[in-house]
Amino acid sequence: MFSRSGYQALPLGDFDCFQQSSIGLYGAQKGFFSFGAKADPLGPAVNAADSSQGWLSWICHGIITFLVFLLMLLTFPISGWFALKIVPTYERMIIFRLGRLRAPQGPGVVLLLPFIDHWQRVDLRTRAFNVPPCKLISRDGAVLSMGADVQFRVWDPALSVLVVKDLVAATRMTAQSAMAKALGKKSLREIQGEKLRIGEQLLLDINDMTKSWGLEVDRVELTMEAVLQPPRDALLGPLGAVAPVLEGSPPQLAAHLLNSTPSAPEAADSVGTVSEVEPPRRRPSAVELLSAVEPILSEALVSQVGASYQVDIILPGGARSTFFIDLSSGSGRAGCGVPQGSPDVVLEVAEEDLQELMLGKLRPLAAYMSGRLRVQGDLQLALRLEELFKAVKLHR
């Protein structure tokens, strides 16, 4: 699996390839009396930063470590109950000694120095999570509800702790984004018939983005919940049946038109039917929708959202219009221009997409994942605007 994505996996059961710990002064890394360079999973940039701190930092580090180790020896065996930890084969222990990363420790007995060691266990076994179903738009205009099941495992414990805070949440967001981009380039027929091949391609795409986090995705299985809207070609299906009737030479077409000329009563009925068709309702513009926001603002809505927004609207002609929605205090404010102070989130959206958001036809998360809504700031705060869109829909 790793050969396709550019790196090599650690074979299952070969966990002892990691450096094991020692309970003496000289552990898996160099002892605290050694001041030479050592391998760092973050690369040469961090090594250069550490070496620039000078000898004073290393001397202080060694003195403090020696004193704590001496204190632990004086209080042994009582301190042994707290300092000795057992690490099973399927786990590694990441230790930060005075803020400095040590090599992954385990399996076996690991020595922790009290007061100066902070540690975290990392599970190397395969784990799984699901990407919740979300609305996606295929290449032919079909609207799908798609999810996925993902299995992954950690192959570098140090990177998994240093680079990412929440490994599962970050991988789920990455998988959801990769799925939206990949399926947006496929038609509905291709998605239904090539789910396995699309899943393999998603596997490679996700691994390319997550290999720097110290984990490998083993399997991606797509799940289609429903087809919410058929493709555009299917909607034009009844019209396609008329085309073969009109094929032929000009005399044949003329004869067909003469033979199919409706009688006078039928023509009258058809005219009467056309006259009964109501003209389509005009869709409100984004400016009109935003102007209707201020009357529905309330303290309850402010307590649910609690943030201020700047909305940059891209008009059809390419011009831009800026509005602000302040739901951070009081009963809220909305209007044209830039908000007072710095907004919490800056949104950039086309006028047509904003209309669908305000009318409840498009959810903010689906718009963000498909690239129709661009967010500068906290994504969670941006998604809270859905409460405002629901209030606008109920008000209309």
C-alpha positions as CSV (number, residue, x, y, z in Angstrom):
1,M,0.0,0.0,0.0
2,F,2.8,2.4,0.9
3,S,4.6,1.7,-2.4
4,R,1.8,3.4,-4.3
5,S,1.7,6.5,-2.1
6,G,5.4,7.0,-1.9
7,Y,6.4,5.5,1.4
8,Q,6.8,2.1,3.0
9,A,4.7,0.7,5.8
10,L,5.9,-0.9,8.9
11,P,5.1,-4.7,8.7
12,L,2.5,-5.9,11.1
13,G,4.1,-7.7,14.0
14,D,7.5,-6.0,13.5
15,F,7.0,-3.5,16.2
16,D,10.4,-4.1,17.7
17,C,11.9,-2.1,14.8
18,F,11.3,0.9,17.0
19,Q,14.0,1.8,19.5
20,Q,13.2,0.4,22.9
21,S,13.7,2.2,26.1
22,S,16.1,1.6,28.9
23,I,15.5,2.3,32.6
24,G,19.0,3.6,33.1
25,L,20.5,7.1,32.7
26,Y,21.2,6.3,29.0
27,G,17.9,5.5,27.3
28,A,16.9,5.1,23.7
29,Q,18.2,8.5,23.0
30,K,21.6,9.8,24.1
31,G,22.0,10.3,27.8
32,F,21.6,13.7,29.4
33,F,25.4,14.0,29.6
34,S,25.7,13.8,25.8
35,F,25.4,17.0,23.9
36,G,25.8,15.8,20.4
37,A,23.3,16.1,17.6
38,K,20.5,13.5,17.6
39,A,17.8,12.4,15.1
40,D,14.6,14.5,15.3
41,P,11.4,13.5,13.5
42,L,10.7,17.1,12.7
43,G,13.7,17.5,10.5
44,P,16.9,19.6,10.4
45,A,15.0,22.8,11.0
46,V,14.3,21.9,14.6
47,N,17.8,20.5,15.1
48,A,19.2,23.8,14.0
49,A,16.9,25.6,16.4
50,D,18.0,23.3,19.3
51,S,21.7,23.7,18.6
52,S,21.3,27.5,18.5
53,Q,20.2,27.5,22.2
54,G,23.8,27.0,23.2
55,W,25.6,25.0,25.9
56,L,23.8,26.7,28.8
57,S,20.5,25.2,27.9
58,W,22.0,21.7,27.7
59,I,23.9,22.1,31.0
60,C,20.7,23.2,32.8
61,H,18.8,20.3,31.2
62,G,21.5,17.8,32.4
63,I,21.6,19.2,36.0
64,I,17.9,19.2,36.5
65,T,17.6,15.6,35.0
66,F,20.4,14.4,37.3
67,L,18.8,15.9,40.4
68,V,15.4,14.4,39.7
69,F,17.0,11.0,39.0
70,L,18.9,11.2,42.3
71,L,15.7,12.1,44.1
72,M,14.0,9.1,42.6
73,L,16.9,6.8,43.7
74,L,16.7,8.1,47.3
75,T,12.9,7.5,47.4
76,F,13.1,4.1,45.7
77,P,11.1,1.7,45.9
78,I,8.2,4.1,46.6
79,S,9.0,6.1,43.5
80,G,9.2,3.0,41.4
81,W,5.4,2.6,41.6
82,F,5.0,6.0,39.8
83,A,8.1,6.0,37.6
84,L,8.0,2.6,36.0
85,K,5.3,2.0,33.3
86,I,4.6,-1.1,31.3
87,V,4.0,-0.5,27.6
88,P,2.4,-3.4,25.6
89,T,3.6,-4.5,22.2
90,Y,0.8,-2.6,20.3
91,E,1.6,0.7,21.9
92,R,4.4,3.2,22.1
93,M,5.0,5.9,24.7
94,I,6.0,9.4,23.6
95,I,7.9,11.3,26.3
96,F,8.7,15.0,26.5
97,R,11.5,15.6,29.0
98,L,11.7,19.2,30.0
99,G,9.8,19.9,26.8
100,R,12.2,18.0,24.6
101,L,11.0,15.0,22.6
102,R,12.6,11.6,23.2
103,A,12.5,8.6,20.9
104,P,9.3,6.5,21.1
105,Q,9.6,4.2,24.1
106,G,8.5,0.6,24.4
107,P,7.5,-2.1,24.4
108,G,8.4,-3.3,27.9
109,V,9.2,-1.4,31.0
110,V,9.7,2.4,30.6
111,L,11.2,4.7,33.2
112,L,9.6,8.1,33.7
113,L,11.3,10.8,35.7
114,P,8.7,12.6,38.0
115,F,8.0,16.3,37.6
116,I,10.0,16.7,34.3
117,D,8.5,13.9,32.1
118,H,5.2,14.4,30.3
119,W,4.1,11.3,28.3
120,Q,1.4,10.1,26.0
121,R,0.5,6.6,24.8
122,V,0.0,6.0,21.0
123,D,-2.0,3.0,19.8
124,L,-0.4,1.3,16.7
125,R,-3.4,-0.9,16.0
126,T,-5.8,-0.3,13.1
127,R,-8.7,2.0,13.9
128,A,-11.8,3.0,11.9
129,F,-14.2,5.8,11.6
130,N,-17.0,6.9,9.2
131,V,-17.4,10.0,7.2
132,P,-21.0,11.1,7.8
133,P,-23.2,11.3,4.6
134,C,-23.0,14.7,3.0
135,K,-24.6,16.2,-0.2
136,L,-22.3,16.2,-3.2
137,I,-22.8,17.4,-6.8
138,S,-21.5,15.1,-9.5
139,R,-20.2,16.2,-12.9
140,D,-23.6,15.7,-14.6
141,G,-25.5,17.7,-12.0
142,A,-26.8,14.9,-9.9
143,V,-27.1,15.6,-6.1
144,L,-25.9,12.6,-4.0
145,S,-25.8,11.8,-0.4
146,M,-22.4,10.0,0.0
147,G,-20.4,8.8,3.0
148,A,-17.4,6.6,3.5
149,D,-15.8,4.1,5.9
150,V,-12.1,4.6,6.6
151,Q,-9.5,2.4,8.3
152,F,-6.1,3.8,9.3
153,R,-3.2,3.0,11.6
154,V,-0.2,5.0,13.0
155,W,3.2,4.2,11.6
156,D,5.2,7.0,13.2
157,P,4.1,7.7,16.8
158,A,6.2,10.8,17.2
159,L,4.7,12.5,14.2
160,S,1.2,11.6,15.2
161,V,1.6,13.4,18.5
162,L,3.7,16.4,17.3
163,V,1.9,17.3,14.1
164,V,-1.8,16.8,14.7
165,K,-3.8,17.4,17.9
166,D,-6.9,15.3,17.0
167,L,-5.9,12.6,14.6
168,V,-9.4,11.2,13.9
169,A,-11.0,14.6,13.4
170,A,-8.3,15.8,11.1
171,T,-8.3,12.6,9.0
172,R,-12.1,12.7,8.8
173,M,-12.1,16.3,7.5
174,T,-9.3,15.4,5.0
175,A,-11.2,12.3,3.8
176,Q,-14.4,14.4,3.4
177,S,-12.7,17.1,1.4
178,A,-10.9,14.5,-0.9
179,M,-14.2,12.7,-1.4
180,A,-16.0,15.9,-2.5
181,K,-13.2,16.8,-4.9
182,A,-13.0,13.3,-6.4
183,L,-16.7,12.7,-6.9
184,G,-17.3,16.2,-8.3
185,K,-15.3,15.1,-11.3
186,K,-17.3,11.9,-11.9
187,S,-20.8,11.4,-13.4
188,L,-23.5,9.5,-11.5
189,R,-23.1,6.4,-13.7
190,E,-19.3,6.4,-13.1
191,I,-19.8,6.7,-9.3
192,Q,-22.3,3.8,-9.2
193,G,-20.2,1.5,-11.4
194,E,-16.7,2.3,-10.2
195,K,-17.0,2.7,-6.5
196,L,-14.1,0.3,-5.8
197,R,-11.7,2.1,-8.2
198,I,-12.7,5.6,-6.9
199,G,-12.1,4.3,-3.3
200,E,-8.6,3.1,-4.3
201,Q,-7.9,6.5,-5.8
202,L,-9.2,8.2,-2.7
203,L,-6.9,6.0,-0.6
204,L,-3.9,7.3,-2.5
205,D,-5.0,10.9,-2.3
206,I,-5.7,10.8,1.4
207,N,-2.4,9.0,2.1
208,D,-0.5,11.8,0.2
209,M,-2.0,14.4,2.6
210,T,-1.7,12.4,5.8
211,K,1.7,10.7,5.4
212,S,3.3,13.7,7.1
213,W,1.1,13.1,10.1
214,G,2.6,9.7,10.7
215,L,-0.4,7.6,9.8
216,E,-1.5,5.4,6.9
217,V,-5.0,4.9,5.6
218,D,-5.5,1.2,4.8
219,R,-9.0,1.1,3.3
220,V,-11.6,3.6,2.0
221,E,-15.1,2.2,1.2
222,L,-17.7,4.6,-0.3
223,T,-21.3,4.3,0.7
224,M,-24.1,5.9,-1.3
225,E,-27.1,6.8,0.9
226,A,-29.4,8.2,-1.8
227,V,-29.7,10.1,-5.1
228,L,-31.4,13.3,-4.0
229,Q,-31.7,14.7,-7.5
230,P,-31.2,12.9,-10.9
231,P,-28.7,14.3,-13.4
232,R,-29.6,17.0,-15.9
233,D,-29.6,14.5,-18.8
234,A,-32.3,12.4,-17.1
235,L,-34.5,15.5,-16.7
236,L,-34.4,16.1,-20.5
237,G,-35.2,12.5,-21.3
238,P,-38.8,13.0,-22.6
239,L,-37.6,15.6,-25.1
240,G,-35.0,13.3,-26.5
241,A,-37.8,11.0,-27.9
242,V,-39.0,13.7,-30.3
243,A,-35.7,14.0,-32.2
244,P,-35.8,10.6,-34.0
245,V,-39.3,11.4,-35.4
246,L,-38.0,14.5,-37.2
247,E,-35.1,12.7,-38.9
248,G,-35.3,12.2,-42.7
249,S,-35.3,14.1,-46.0
250,P,-37.0,17.5,-46.4
251,P,-40.1,16.0,-48.2
252,Q,-40.5,13.5,-45.4
253,L,-40.3,16.2,-42.8
254,A,-42.9,18.3,-44.7
255,A,-45.3,15.4,-44.9
256,H,-44.8,14.7,-41.2
257,L,-45.6,18.3,-40.3
258,L,-48.7,18.3,-42.6
259,N,-50.1,15.1,-41.2
260,S,-49.5,16.1,-37.6
261,T,-51.2,19.6,-38.0
262,P,-53.7,19.8,-35.2
263,S,-57.4,20.7,-35.8
264,A,-58.9,24.0,-34.8
265,P,-60.5,22.8,-31.6
266,E,-57.3,21.2,-30.5
267,A,-55.4,24.3,-31.2
268,A,-57.8,26.3,-29.2
269,D,-57.5,24.0,-26.3
270,S,-53.7,24.2,-26.5
271,V,-53.8,28.0,-26.5
272,G,-56.1,28.0,-23.5
273,T,-53.8,25.7,-21.6
274,V,-50.8,27.9,-22.3
275,S,-52.6,31.0,-21.1
276,E,-53.2,29.3,-17.7
277,V,-49.5,28.9,-17.0
278,E,-48.3,31.3,-14.4
279,P,-45.2,33.3,-15.0
280,P,-42.2,32.2,-12.9
281,R,-41.7,34.0,-9.6
282,R,-38.8,36.3,-9.6
283,R,-36.0,35.1,-7.4
284,P,-35.0,37.7,-4.7
285,S,-31.5,39.0,-5.1
286,A,-28.8,38.5,-2.5
287,V,-29.0,42.2,-1.6
288,E,-32.7,41.9,-0.9
289,L,-32.2,38.8,1.2
290,L,-29.5,40.5,3.3
291,S,-31.6,43.6,3.7
292,A,-34.3,41.3,5.1
293,V,-31.9,39.9,7.7
294,E,-32.0,42.8,10.2
295,P,-35.7,42.5,11.1
296,I,-35.3,38.9,12.3
297,L,-32.2,39.6,14.4
298,S,-32.8,38.9,18.1
299,E,-30.9,38.2,21.3
300,A,-31.8,34.5,21.0
301,L,-30.1,34.3,17.6
302,V,-27.0,36.2,19.1
303,S,-26.7,33.6,21.9
304,Q,-26.8,30.8,19.3
305,V,-24.2,32.3,16.9
306,G,-22.1,34.7,18.9
307,A,-19.8,36.0,16.2
308,S,-19.5,38.8,13.6
309,Y,-19.2,38.2,9.9
310,Q,-18.1,40.1,6.8
311,V,-19.7,38.8,3.6
312,D,-18.1,39.6,0.2
313,I,-20.6,38.9,-2.5
314,I,-19.3,38.3,-6.1
315,L,-22.0,39.7,-8.5
316,P,-22.6,38.1,-11.9
317,G,-20.7,40.9,-13.7
318,G,-17.6,40.4,-11.6
319,A,-18.2,43.3,-9.3
320,R,-18.1,42.8,-5.5
321,S,-20.4,44.0,-2.8
322,T,-19.6,43.8,1.0
323,F,-22.1,43.3,3.8
324,F,-21.7,42.7,7.5
325,I,-23.7,40.6,10.0
326,D,-22.8,41.2,13.6
327,L,-24.2,38.6,16.0
328,S,-21.7,39.0,18.8
329,S,-23.6,41.3,21.2
330,G,-27.0,42.8,21.9
331,S,-29.7,42.0,19.4
332,G,-27.3,41.9,16.5
333,R,-26.8,44.3,13.5
334,A,-26.6,43.9,9.8
335,G,-25.9,46.3,6.9
336,C,-23.8,47.3,4.0
337,G,-20.0,47.8,4.2
338,V,-17.3,46.6,6.5
339,P,-18.2,45.9,10.2
340,Q,-16.8,48.0,13.0
341,G,-13.6,46.4,14.3
342,S,-12.2,43.1,13.0
343,P,-14.8,40.5,12.0
344,D,-14.5,36.9,13.4
345,V,-15.0,35.3,10.0
346,V,-14.8,36.7,6.4
347,L,-16.9,34.9,3.8
348,E,-16.6,35.1,0.1
349,V,-19.5,33.7,-2.0
350,A,-21.1,34.2,-5.4
351,E,-24.5,35.8,-5.4
352,E,-26.3,32.7,-6.8
353,D,-24.8,30.5,-4.1
354,L,-25.7,33.0,-1.4
355,Q,-29.3,32.9,-2.6
356,E,-29.4,29.2,-2.2
357,L,-27.8,29.5,1.3
358,M,-30.3,32.1,2.4
359,L,-33.3,30.1,1.0
360,G,-32.2,26.9,2.7
361,K,-31.4,25.0,-0.6
362,L,-27.7,24.7,0.2
363,R,-26.1,24.0,3.6
364,P,-22.9,26.0,4.6
365,L,-20.8,22.8,5.1
366,A,-21.7,21.4,1.6
367,A,-21.0,24.8,0.1
368,Y,-17.6,24.9,1.8
369,M,-16.6,21.4,0.9
370,S,-17.6,22.0,-2.8
371,G,-15.6,25.2,-2.9
372,R,-18.6,27.5,-3.4
373,L,-18.1,29.2,0.0
374,R,-14.6,30.4,0.9
375,V,-13.9,31.0,4.6
376,Q,-11.2,33.1,6.3
377,G,-11.3,32.4,10.0
378,D,-12.8,29.8,12.2
379,L,-14.8,27.2,10.2
380,Q,-16.9,26.3,13.2
381,L,-18.0,29.9,13.6
382,A,-18.8,30.1,9.9
383,L,-21.0,27.0,10.1
384,R,-23.1,28.6,12.8
385,L,-24.6,31.0,10.2
386,E,-26.9,28.1,9.4
387,E,-29.0,29.2,12.4
388,L,-29.5,32.6,10.7
389,F,-30.4,31.0,7.4
390,K,-33.0,28.8,9.1
391,A,-34.5,31.9,10.7
392,V,-34.6,33.7,7.3
393,K,-36.4,30.7,5.7
394,L,-39.0,30.6,8.5
395,H,-39.5,34.4,8.3
396,R,-40.2,34.2,4.5
